[in-house]
Amino acid sequence: MAAQAQQETALEDSRRDREIGVEQEHLDRVYRRLEEKIHEAEFLMNDAAKRGQVGTPGALAERDAQVFRAGVHLNRLNNEFEDFLFGRIDLLLGKDGKKGPDGAYTAVEPAEGAVREDNTADIAETLHIGRIGVLDQDYAPLVIDWRAPAAAPFYRSTPVDPGRVVRRRVIRSKGRRVLGVEDDLMRPELKAFLDGHELAVIGDGALMAALGQARSHTMRDIVASIQAEQDLVIRAPAASVTYVEGGPGTGKTAVALHRAAYLLYQDRRRYAGGILIVSPTPLLVAYTEGVLPSLGEEGQVAIRAIGSLVDGAEATLYDSPSTARAKGSYRMLKVLRKAARGALELGPGGRTPQGRPASGGAAPNRTGQLAFGDDPADHDTGTPAPAPAGPPTRLRVVAFGRRLELEAAELERIRRTALGGTAPVNLLRPRARKLLLDALWAQSGAATRHSDPELAAELRSSFDEDVSTEDSFIAFLDAWWPELTPRAVLAAMADERRLGRWARRVLNPGEVRKVARSLRRDGYSVHDIAMLDELQAILGTPARPRKKRDLDPLDQLTGLEELMPVREESQRERAERLAAERVEYAHVIVDEAQDVTPMQWRMLGRRGRHATWTVVGDPAQSSWSDVDEAAEARDEALGTRPRRRFQLTVNYRNPAEIAQLAAKVLALAMPGSTSPSAVRSTGVEPRFVTTNNGNSTVVRDSLAQTVREEAARLLDRVDGTVGVVVAMQRREEAAKWLAGLGDRVVALGSLEAKGLEYDATVVVSPAEIADESPAGLRVLYVALTRATQQLTVVSGERDEPDDSGVPDLLRD
Ligand SMILES: Nc1ncnc2c1ncn2[C@@H]1O[C@H](COP(=O)(O)OP(=O)(O)OP(=O)(O)O)[C@@H](O)[C@H]1O
């Protein structure tokens, strides 16, 4: 028996080696062709450089265009040289004989007679799929770009609906070497022949091989194993709104990133306006950042955390759930509108009573840590408040030899009239100035001096000119109607009494206290960033003279400055500059959309007023408490554009053992909803550990020690990363528990775990996580669904474990 098994293995190995050899031959051909193309690109660059020396405007423009094109080409080839060929499909003869622009036949369905009556068939076409397309000298496809229509069957074909595909192969290669192949047979009932030989089938399929791999701290692309339901989303037409829901691990983030790459491939010109991908946390941005470059896309896509969308301000703080609820809800809009108008009373310099400069930056707090909650003892600056300067209460000018004066009451009346307009507050300043001049003019009595309207008008205009150029008038206007910045207004809201006035009948006194207190911390939270953005819209920016860029004197002479990039700027810098200057996008992708608050939806809406959208999320993972209000805000941001809805149903992350446990929390958090089905099982059940010594008391040291031991245990059992998920308030403490265990293990607050995944996780005290906010059960559901292989749950003080250590929240 053993000898027979050995023989079979040897046979299998030799078949595998033969197939690897076949793919190696193809890869060699592709590399030879790529080298030719690189030479072409280099020749173009040199040639262009020579042309540049001629120096005529026409030659300069041509040189620049060529250098640009050749540079892009070289860049792509060099980037994608690594592991860029990853797939192959062997197809039956198609229905018609038509070929697409990439040289492949376009038919999806097989021709009649492609399968013979005895269930045999010949392979009519073989296509290799890679990160970019490569044609040979005769324009036959050596590699098809994964985003091209001809590559779609690689992803769409299933045994239920195979189309023309007989065999789908995933090729694993490193540099110039093919390392392995994994095949899926789409028509297992068929005996298919390629060049007279029966088609070989190697391995158990690529998906399982991909899913079993150890995780690192960065996400990998899934280009070689995109599944049919995911492919439908990635290639959905970009018109209007693509709306994708799916449980944890169904690939929503992966799909969103691949969709960005696909859209750029499909219509680069249209998306020259940029694609914005919004992530909930900087951790998730860092985790996903490498995926697009691996797909050959970078420049036109900006991946930003929702707390980094406002230039010059970065969210570094967390708000407690109740403060977040007040700041993120629609009610805050009313408060901000009042504040923006009321803040004029700040007077010059924009100093708040707390002494914090109103234009204060987003420095991290004193300890340099991210802070959770808004306990004044921790975060108050503690600086005694100097008296505010306040706005001036009297205007005095001299005009036409007379002393004119407006008193406080009159000034107040004028301010109210000016604010009666609906324009942004900063743009109302000219109107206020005009009303002041009207009042002074009326007081001067000069209007009655001339009955001739023309003379009267002339007199008025010289009066206006005299007064408005007077130093005292200019200084008064600057102090009385200062140009407000969003930061100044937000800082002004840190004063509780003042905020109380602006928020009357909108926020309750407790909310006012908490919001004001949180705004006294150094730095901003994600919710503050949305408030800053809203304030920017409410205040407006007065037009300023445009600063001219430094120009190359030669470009100025030839008038080419608009056509050519500034000389010293590299292509990458240019792309970055354009991205930084961009305020609106052609397509906006919102990841973890279930967590976006109403105020944040307004901020996103302003960035995609004319955009098409892809919105991905999972209501069951929402940490936002008022789901209906958020849905209303989302609908407002997306407008009336038609929506195309997709549902992802398969969990690729968690093994069935972990998914089943998480489903129990889902049933509590959102009764009636269904969990995605896990695609694999590891046979390793979640482990339950309790620090509860039997009388419901937990020694704190014991919790620290237990978590540390469990993390160390998991580090021994998995090759990749271990995440320890704790309630937000324990984050700093938990990091200390893990000191010295190395960089494969990290401690995370429950909200920070959003979207991330680890080989193994330790979830610390389910009850503590669930009790932390009104959406706590959904946050716990997120925490429990982060592991790709193993999960340990450690009960804490608040949990009630049974005899097996299973805490109450995780029992049936
Ligand atoms: N077709 C696929 N082939 C291989 N791996 C996949 C595939 N689809 C998803 N995965 C993997 O499954 C994991 C989960 O994917 P992803 O993070 O995109 O899911 P998600 O739906 O955004 O999850 P969550 O809602 O929990 O944030 C990732 O490791 C991803 O690479």
The ligand as a Gaussian input file, in Angstrom:
#p B3LYP/6-31G(d) Opt

LIG

0 1
 N      -11.255000      36.106000      -3.280000
 C      -10.394000      36.090000      -2.288000
 N       -9.240000      35.405000      -2.379000
 C       -8.356000      35.372000      -1.370000
 N       -8.514000      36.031000      -0.234000
 C       -9.642000      36.760000      -0.098000
 C      -10.640000      36.820000      -1.106000
 N      -11.632000      37.619000      -0.676000
 C      -11.278000      38.046000       0.539000
 N      -10.096000      37.515000       0.890000
 C       -9.364000      37.738000       2.128000
 O      -10.281000      37.708000       3.204000
 C       -9.902000      38.661000       4.184000
 C      -11.058000      39.588000       4.461000
 O      -11.187000      40.516000       3.427000
 P      -11.614000      42.022000       3.724000
 O      -10.797000      42.584000       4.829000
 O      -11.629000      42.741000       2.437000
 O      -13.091000      41.746000       4.249000
 P      -14.179000      42.785000       4.762000
 O      -15.472000      42.346000       4.208000
 O      -13.732000      44.169000       4.459000
 O      -14.145000      42.496000       6.319000
 P      -14.616000      43.414000       7.533000
 O      -16.053000      43.770000       7.327000
 O      -14.431000      42.533000       8.701000
 O      -13.706000      44.590000       7.555000
 C       -8.655000      39.340000       3.654000
 O       -7.520000      38.730000       4.142000
 C       -8.750000      39.120000       2.181000
 O       -7.496000      39.162000       1.576000

